Amino acid sequence: MELNTLERDDIESAAESAVVPSAASRKVFVKTYGCQMNVYDSQRMTDALAADGIRRHITIGEADLVLLNTCHIREKAAEKVYSELGRIREMKAERAQAGSEMLIGVAGCVAQAEGAEIIRRSPVVDLVIGPQTYHRLPDVLARVRGGEKIVETDYAIEDKFEHLPQPKRAEIIRRGVTAFLTVQEGCDKFCTFCVVPYTRGSEVSRPVAQIVAEAERLAQAGVREVTLLGQNVNAWHGEGENGEEWGLGRLLFRLARLRYTTSHPRDMDDELIAAHRDLPTLMPYLHLPVQSGSDRILKAMNRRHTAKDYLTLLDRIRAARSDIALSGDFIVGFPGETDADFEATMDLVRQVNYASAFSFKYS
């Protein structure tokens, strides 16, 4: 996965209590760490809970279920989760003294990477659920209410997207005129700084029919701009409606006003570049991380491209779409980085003239 992280309280629906309020009165609070896909996943988890009548809640204090949807891209991000669990533990104790119960769940990439270790380090946690098993969340909660502590991180044989319920039209409208839509998960690049192949698995592309159907539901509810998501989104491929093999460039022509993120330079093929030239509904924006301007560091990162390769690719993209706004990701302090390596990165930044950039200290 490329680094493009944010942290936010994502208040997307539904949850649980143990002194058994009615289903209609149960509430969930979701805090989302990390990338845009985690935001999307939080929405889909709460959609699954909403199907059981569990409502979202915007404050943590009154929630019957607290879910932390976590990020593992950096060590500091993972440690934040344990700090937050310490704070929530006190709330849970206060609720118990008042005669009610607050269930606590850890989801996302920390859940996938650390599994049962989370409950060992923080016994206050009732459930741990990985990114590929969110469609099982209602069943997991039922088992937790029966007194079990659950760790559900095995990669599901079934496709979670076929089993997750769709949000109701009113919920889509509430979320606004822009929406995220996951088309691809996982990564096969194995950059040396990145845990995503181990927490999200190998690259998997959603079928065209699923993507188009979800996009149409969004459009019918008033969504005007869709951002296609994937850990390595431009690696998406699938069988198109005509039976031919499609890449992301072909898929874009099937959808409306679009963005996509996050991309890898090695998967920017001619068809995708042509889509930026020929497709008016594709926004003139591209997030294309490079991480470093030093060939020595790029090799150590296992990026499998050079700074010159990246700059040449940007020349081709800008030739296709002269008004395109570019953004990138950069890691500073990668092991072995020298002042000369850092200056090579700064030189690349000056050459590209990014519209925006995300920079991170290696951890």
C-alpha positions in Angstrom: 0.0 0.0 0.0 1.1 3.6 -0.6 1.2 5.9 2.3 -1.7 8.4 2.3 -3.0 8.4 5.8 -5.4 10.4 7.9 -7.0 10.0 11.3 -10.6 10.8 12.0 -13.6 9.8 14.1 -15.8 8.1 11.5 -19.3 7.9 12.9 -20.9 5.4 10.6 -23.7 3.3 12.1 -24.8 0.5 14.5 -24.1 -1.7 17.6 -24.6 -3.6 20.8 -25.2 -3.7 24.5 -25.0 -6.4 27.0 -27.6 -5.5 29.5 -29.8 -6.1 26.5 -31.5 -3.0 25.4 -33.9 -3.5 22.5 -32.2 -3.9 19.1 -33.6 -0.5 18.1 -31.8 1.2 21.0 -28.3 -0.3 20.5 -25.7 2.2 19.3 -22.2 1.9 17.9 -19.3 4.4 17.8 -16.6 3.8 15.1 -13.2 5.5 15.2 -11.3 5.2 11.9 -7.6 5.4 11.6 -5.6 5.4 8.4 -6.4 5.4 4.7 -9.6 6.1 2.7 -10.3 2.3 2.4 -10.6 2.2 6.1 -13.2 4.9 5.9 -15.1 2.9 3.3 -14.7 -0.3 5.4 -16.1 1.5 8.5 -19.2 2.5 6.4 -19.7 -1.1 5.3 -19.3 -2.5 8.8 -21.9 -0.1 10.1 -24.2 -1.0 7.1 -23.9 -4.6 8.2 -24.9 -3.7 11.7 -27.7 -1.4 10.6 -29.3 -4.5 9.0 -29.6 -5.8 12.5 -31.3 -2.6 13.7 -28.1 -1.2 15.4 -27.8 2.6 15.0 -24.7 4.8 14.6 -23.9 7.2 17.4 -21.7 10.3 17.2 -20.3 10.1 20.8 -18.4 7.3 22.4 -19.9 7.7 25.9 -23.3 6.3 25.1 -22.3 3.6 22.7 -23.0 0.0 23.4 -20.3 -1.1 21.0 -17.0 0.8 20.3 -15.1 -0.3 17.1 -11.6 0.9 16.4 -10.9 0.5 12.7 -7.1 0.5 12.8 -4.1 1.3 10.7 -0.8 -0.7 10.8 1.2 1.2 8.2 3.4 2.7 10.8 4.4 1.6 14.3 3.2 4.8 15.9 -0.2 4.3 14.4 -0.5 0.9 15.9 0.6 2.1 19.3 -2.1 4.8 19.2 -4.7 2.0 19.3 -3.4 0.7 22.6 -3.4 4.2 24.1 -7.0 4.6 23.0 -8.0 1.2 24.4 -6.6 2.3 27.8 -8.9 5.4 27.7 -11.9 3.3 26.7 -11.2 0.8 29.4 -12.2 3.4 32.0 -15.4 4.1 30.2 -16.3 0.5 30.1 -15.6 0.1 33.8 -17.9 3.1 34.5 -20.7 1.6 32.4 -20.3 -1.7 34.3 -20.7 0.1 37.6 -23.9 1.7 36.2 -25.3 -1.7 35.4 -24.8 -1.7 31.6 -22.1 -3.0 29.3 -19.9 -1.6 26.6 -18.4 -4.0 24.1 -15.1 -3.1 22.5 -13.9 -4.3 19.2 -10.6 -3.8 17.2 -10.9 -4.1 13.4 -8.6 -3.2 10.5 -5.0 -3.9 9.8 -3.7 -4.0 13.4 -6.4 -6.6 14.1 -5.2 -8.7 11.1 -1.5 -8.3 12.0 -1.7 -8.9 15.8 -4.8 -11.0 16.3 -5.1 -12.6 19.7 -2.1 -10.5 20.9 -4.5 -7.5 21.1 -6.6 -9.3 23.7 -3.5 -10.4 25.6 -2.2 -6.9 25.8 -5.6 -5.3 26.4 -8.1 -7.8 28.0 -10.8 -5.2 27.9 -11.2 -6.0 24.2 -14.1 -8.3 23.4 -13.6 -9.0 19.7 -10.9 -8.7 17.0 -11.9 -8.8 13.4 -9.8 -8.5 10.3 -10.6 -6.6 7.1 -11.7 -9.6 5.1 -14.3 -10.7 7.5 -16.5 -7.7 8.1 -19.5 -9.4 6.6 -19.4 -11.8 9.6 -19.6 -9.0 12.2 -23.2 -9.5 13.2 -22.6 -13.2 13.8 -19.4 -12.4 15.7 -21.3 -10.0 17.9 -23.9 -12.6 18.7 -21.2 -14.9 19.9 -19.6 -12.1 22.0 -23.0 -11.5 23.6 -23.0 -15.2 24.5 -19.8 -14.6 26.6 -17.0 -15.5 24.2 -14.0 -13.4 23.2 -13.6 -13.7 19.5 -10.7 -13.3 17.1 -11.9 -13.5 13.5 -8.9 -12.8 11.2 -8.8 -15.8 8.9 -9.1 -14.9 5.2 -12.6 -15.7 4.2 -13.2 -18.2 1.3 -16.3 -16.3 0.4 -16.2 -12.8 -1.1 -17.1 -10.3 1.6 -18.5 -7.9 -0.9 -21.1 -10.4 -2.0 -22.2 -10.8 1.6 -22.1 -7.2 3.0 -25.5 -5.6 2.8 -25.9 -2.5 0.7 -26.6 0.8 2.6 -30.1 2.1 2.4 -30.8 5.0 0.0 -31.3 7.4 2.9 -27.9 6.5 4.4 -26.2 7.1 1.0 -27.9 10.5 0.8 -26.8 11.4 4.4 -23.2 10.7 3.4 -23.3 13.4 0.7 -22.6 13.8 -3.0 -19.1 12.2 -3.0 -18.5 8.5 -2.1 -15.7 5.9 -1.9 -16.0 2.6 -3.8 -13.5 -0.2 -3.3 -12.6 -2.0 -6.5 -9.4 -3.7 -5.4 -7.8 -4.9 -2.2 -4.3 -6.2 -1.3 -0.9 -5.7 -2.8 1.7 -8.0 -4.5 4.5 -5.4 -4.7 6.2 -6.2 -1.3 7.9 -2.8 -0.8 10.3 -3.3 2.1 8.7 -0.5 4.2 5.1 -1.8 3.9 3.0 -4.3 5.8 0.0 -4.3 3.5 0.6 -7.6 1.7 0.6 -9.2 5.1 -2.5 -7.4 6.5 -4.6 -7.1 3.4 -3.4 -10.1 1.5 -2.5 -10.5 -2.2 -4.1 -8.4 -4.9 -7.8 -9.2 -5.5 -10.0 -7.4 -8.0 -13.8 -7.0 -7.6 -15.8 -8.1 -10.6 -17.0 -5.5 -13.0 -20.7 -6.3 -12.4 -20.3 -5.7 -8.7 -18.5 -2.4 -9.2 -21.0 -1.0 -11.8 -24.0 -2.1 -9.7 -22.6 -0.3 -6.6 -21.8 2.8 -8.7 -25.3 2.9 -10.1 -26.8 2.6 -6.6 -24.7 5.6 -5.5 -25.7 7.6 -8.6 -29.4 6.9 -8.1 -29.1 8.2 -4.5 -27.6 11.5 -5.7 -23.8 10.8 -5.5 -22.0 12.9 -8.1 -18.4 11.9 -7.6 -17.0 8.4 -6.9 -13.4 7.7 -5.8 -12.3 4.2 -6.7 -10.2 2.7 -3.9 -7.6 0.0 -3.7 -4.3 -0.6 -2.0 -2.9 -0.7 -5.5 -5.9 0.5 -7.4 -4.4 0.6 -10.9 -3.5 -3.1 -10.6 -7.3 -3.8 -10.9 -8.3 -6.1 -13.7 -11.3 -8.2 -14.5 -13.6 -9.7 -17.1 -15.7 -6.9 -18.7 -19.3 -7.0 -19.8 -18.1 -7.9 -23.3 -16.1 -10.9 -22.0 -12.8 -9.2 -22.6 -10.1 -8.7 -20.0 -10.4 -5.1 -18.7 -7.9 -2.9 -16.9 -8.7 0.1 -14.8 -8.5 2.4 -17.8 -11.4 0.5 -19.5 -13.4 0.3 -16.3 -13.3 4.1 -15.9 -15.2 4.6 -19.2 -18.0 2.5 -17.7 -18.5 4.9 -14.7 -19.4 8.6 -14.1 -17.4 11.4 -12.5 -14.4 9.7 -11.0 -11.2 9.8 -9.1 -9.1 6.8 -8.0 -6.5 6.2 -5.3 -3.9 4.9 -4.5 -1.7 4.0 -7.5 1.7 2.4 -8.1 3.9 3.8 -10.9 4.5 0.3 -12.3 0.8 -0.2 -13.1 0.3 3.0 -15.0 -0.3 1.5 -18.4 -1.0 3.1 -21.8 -4.8 2.4 -21.5 -5.0 4.2 -18.1 -3.0 7.2 -19.3 -5.3 7.4 -22.4 -8.3 7.5 -20.0 -6.9 10.7 -18.5 -6.7 12.1 -22.0 -10.0 10.9 -23.4 -12.4 10.7 -20.5 -14.1 14.0 -19.4 -15.6 12.5 -16.3 -12.2 11.5 -14.9 -11.1 14.3 -12.7 -7.8 16.0 -13.6 -6.1 14.6 -10.5 -3.7 11.7 -9.9 -2.1 10.5 -6.6 1.0 8.6 -7.7 3.4 8.0 -4.8 7.2 7.7 -5.4 8.4 7.6 -1.8 12.0 8.8 -2.6 14.0 10.6 -5.3 17.1 8.5 -4.6 17.6 5.5 -6.8 19.6 3.8 -4.0 16.8 4.2 -1.5 14.2 3.2 -4.1 16.1 0.0 -4.6 16.3 -0.6 -0.9 12.5 -0.1 -0.7 12.0 -2.7 -3.5 10.0 -0.1 -5.5 11.4 -1.6 -8.8 11.6 1.7 -10.6 14.1 4.6 -10.7 13.5 8.3 -10.2 14.1 8.8 -13.9 11.4 6.1 -14.7 9.0 8.0 -12.5 9.7 11.4 -14.1 9.4 9.9 -17.6 6.1 8.5 -16.6 4.9 11.9 -15.4 5.9 13.4 -18.7 3.7 10.9 -20.5 0.8 11.6 -18.1 1.1 15.4 -18.5 1.4 15.0 -22.3 -2.0 13.2 -22.2 -3.6 15.7 -19.7 -1.7 19.0 -19.4 -3.9 20.3 -16.6 -3.6 17.3 -14.3 -2.8 18.0 -10.6 -0.4 15.5 -9.1 0.1 14.5 -5.6 2.6 12.1 -4.1 3.9 10.3 -0.9 7.4 10.5 0.6 9.1 8.6 3.4 11.9 10.5 5.2 14.5 8.8 7.3 14.3 5.4 5.6 17.1 3.2 7.0 20.4 4.1 5.4 19.2 7.4 3.9 21.9 10.0 3.7 21.8 13.8 3.2 22.5 13.2 -0.5 19.6 10.8 -0.8 17.3 13.4 0.9 18.5 16.1 -1.4 17.8 13.8 -4.4 14.2 13.6 -3.1 13.9 17.3 -2.8 15.3 17.7 -6.3 12.5 15.4 -7.6 9.9 17.4 -5.7 11.1 20.6 -7.3 11.1 19.0 -10.7 7.5 17.6 -10.4 5.9 20.7 -8.8 3.2 18.7 -7.0 -0.1 20.2 -6.2 0.1 18.4 -2.8 2.2 15.8 -1.1 2.0 13.5 2.0 5.3 13.0 3.8 6.0 10.6 6.6 8.9 9.9 9.0 9.9 6.3 8.7 8.8 4.2 11.7 
